[in-house]
Amino acid sequence: MKANPRTVVLYLGMIGFIVLSFGAISSYGTTYLRAPQAIDGRYALSGPTIDRCFAKPPLLIVGQSTGLR
């Protein structure tokens, strides 16, 4: 079975676009997006819906992480 040249060009173009997009997004992420160094503590959640469901004791999120270095 012989491959249609237009189909081959289409697939190569799509693969090239995906590779270039992944490279650009990865470069942006490593340059501009940074995680905080450390997350530690207790954080209370509040809001009208949460307060009705979890009145006592208050709903807490306990965060413990070393972060990225």
Contacts in CASP RR format, 6 or more apart in sequence:
PFRMAT RR
TARGET T0000
AUTHOR 0000-0000-0000
METHOD contacts of the structure
MODEL  1
MKANPRTVVLYLGMIGFIVLSFGAISSYGTTYLRAPQAIDGRYALSGPTI
DRCFAKPPLLIVGQSTGLR
34 68 0 8 1.000
35 67 0 8 1.000
35 68 0 8 1.000
36 67 0 8 1.000
37 67 0 8 1.000
37 68 0 8 1.000
37 69 0 8 1.000
38 65 0 8 1.000
38 66 0 8 1.000
38 67 0 8 1.000
39 63 0 8 1.000
39 64 0 8 1.000
39 65 0 8 1.000
39 67 0 8 1.000
40 63 0 8 1.000
40 64 0 8 1.000
40 65 0 8 1.000
41 62 0 8 1.000
41 63 0 8 1.000
41 64 0 8 1.000
42 60 0 8 1.000
42 61 0 8 1.000
42 62 0 8 1.000
42 63 0 8 1.000
43 60 0 8 1.000
43 61 0 8 1.000
43 62 0 8 1.000
43 63 0 8 1.000
44 58 0 8 1.000
44 59 0 8 1.000
44 60 0 8 1.000
44 61 0 8 1.000
45 54 0 8 1.000
45 58 0 8 1.000
45 59 0 8 1.000
45 60 0 8 1.000
45 61 0 8 1.000
46 58 0 8 1.000
50 59 0 8 1.000
END
